[in-house]
Amino acid sequence: MIDVAIAIDGEAVNVSLTRKAAGSYNADGDFVPGAPSTSTIRAAVQPASGRQLMDLPEGLREEARWLVWSRAEILKDDTIVHGGQSFRVMFVWPRAEGAFWRAAMGLLA
């Protein structure tokens, strides 16, 4: 069996990952959104095939056209910049084993 982490490392490139922090309420009761944090991770970005799209919930299949594999943690609603384009992470497959994350992304306008 192939070690997926080794395959990811072989195809990975640097991408920018932006994650929004949780917001909070100030003393006046107003909501203050959390500041986003940006970091560079290594990830393999690939177009999604028809078979891979079938694994997605039905409402996401039309918009999610890219897959990302990484050994760094990826969460739903993260923003990934690759090749000058911004993508929103729409779905993350749960992984019980392995040291990697796989997610579906849609292109941001």
C-alpha positions as CSV (number, residue, x, y, z in Angstrom):
1,M,0.0,0.0,0.0
2,I,1.3,3.5,-0.9
3,D,2.1,5.9,1.9
4,V,-0.2,8.8,1.0
5,A,1.9,11.3,3.0
6,I,5.0,10.5,0.8
7,A,2.9,11.0,-2.4
8,I,1.6,14.3,-1.1
9,D,5.1,15.5,-0.3
10,G,6.2,14.6,-3.8
11,E,3.5,16.8,-5.5
12,A,3.1,19.5,-2.9
13,V,3.8,23.2,-3.6
14,N,3.7,26.2,-1.3
15,V,0.2,27.7,-1.0
16,S,-1.2,30.4,1.2
17,L,-3.8,29.4,3.8
18,T,-6.0,32.0,5.5
19,R,-8.1,31.0,8.5
20,K,-10.6,33.2,10.3
21,A,-10.4,33.3,14.0
22,A,-13.5,33.0,16.1
23,G,-15.1,36.3,17.0
24,S,-16.2,37.6,20.4
25,Y,-18.4,40.2,22.0
26,N,-17.0,43.3,23.5
27,A,-18.1,45.0,26.8
28,D,-20.9,46.8,24.9
29,G,-22.3,43.6,23.6
30,D,-21.2,44.2,20.0
31,F,-19.8,41.3,18.0
32,V,-16.2,41.8,17.0
33,P,-15.0,39.4,14.2
34,G,-11.8,37.5,14.8
35,A,-8.7,38.5,12.9
36,P,-7.8,36.2,10.0
37,S,-4.4,34.5,10.2
38,T,-2.4,33.6,7.1
39,S,0.3,31.0,6.8
40,T,2.2,29.1,4.1
41,I,1.6,25.3,3.9
42,R,2.7,22.6,1.4
43,A,-0.2,21.1,-0.5
44,A,-1.0,19.2,-3.7
45,V,-3.8,20.9,-5.7
46,Q,-5.6,19.0,-8.4
47,P,-8.7,19.3,-10.5
48,A,-11.5,17.1,-9.2
49,S,-12.6,14.2,-11.4
50,G,-16.2,13.0,-11.8
51,R,-15.7,10.0,-9.5
52,Q,-14.2,12.2,-6.8
53,L,-17.1,14.7,-7.1
54,M,-19.6,11.9,-6.4
55,D,-18.1,11.6,-2.9
56,L,-19.3,15.1,-2.1
57,P,-22.7,16.1,-0.8
58,E,-25.0,16.9,-3.7
59,G,-25.3,20.6,-3.2
60,L,-21.5,21.1,-3.4
61,R,-20.8,19.1,-6.6
62,E,-21.4,22.0,-9.0
63,E,-19.1,24.5,-7.2
64,A,-16.3,22.3,-5.9
65,R,-13.9,21.7,-8.8
66,W,-10.5,21.3,-7.1
67,L,-9.1,19.0,-4.5
68,V,-6.3,19.8,-2.1
69,W,-4.2,17.2,-0.2
70,S,-1.9,18.4,2.6
71,R,-0.1,17.2,5.7
72,A,-1.1,20.5,7.3
73,E,-4.5,20.8,8.9
74,I,-7.2,22.1,6.5
75,L,-10.6,23.2,7.8
76,K,-13.9,24.0,6.2
77,D,-14.1,27.7,5.1
78,D,-10.4,28.2,5.0
79,T,-9.2,30.2,2.0
80,I,-6.3,28.8,0.0
81,V,-4.4,30.9,-2.6
82,H,-2.7,28.8,-5.4
83,G,-1.5,30.0,-8.7
84,G,-2.8,33.5,-8.1
85,Q,-6.4,32.3,-7.6
86,S,-8.3,32.1,-4.3
87,F,-10.3,29.0,-3.3
88,R,-12.7,28.4,-0.4
89,V,-12.5,25.0,1.3
90,M,-16.0,23.6,1.0
91,F,-15.7,20.1,2.3
92,V,-13.1,18.2,4.3
93,W,-13.1,14.4,4.3
94,P,-12.7,13.0,7.8
95,R,-9.5,11.0,8.2
96,A,-9.3,8.4,11.0
97,E,-5.8,7.4,10.0
98,G,-2.8,8.9,8.2
99,A,-1.1,12.2,8.6
100,F,-2.9,14.2,5.9
101,W,-6.0,16.1,5.1
102,R,-8.1,16.0,1.9
103,A,-10.5,18.7,1.0
104,A,-12.7,20.0,-1.9
105,M,-12.4,23.6,-2.9
106,G,-14.4,26.1,-5.0
107,L,-13.0,29.1,-6.9
108,L,-13.8,32.4,-5.2
109,A,-15.0,35.2,-7.6
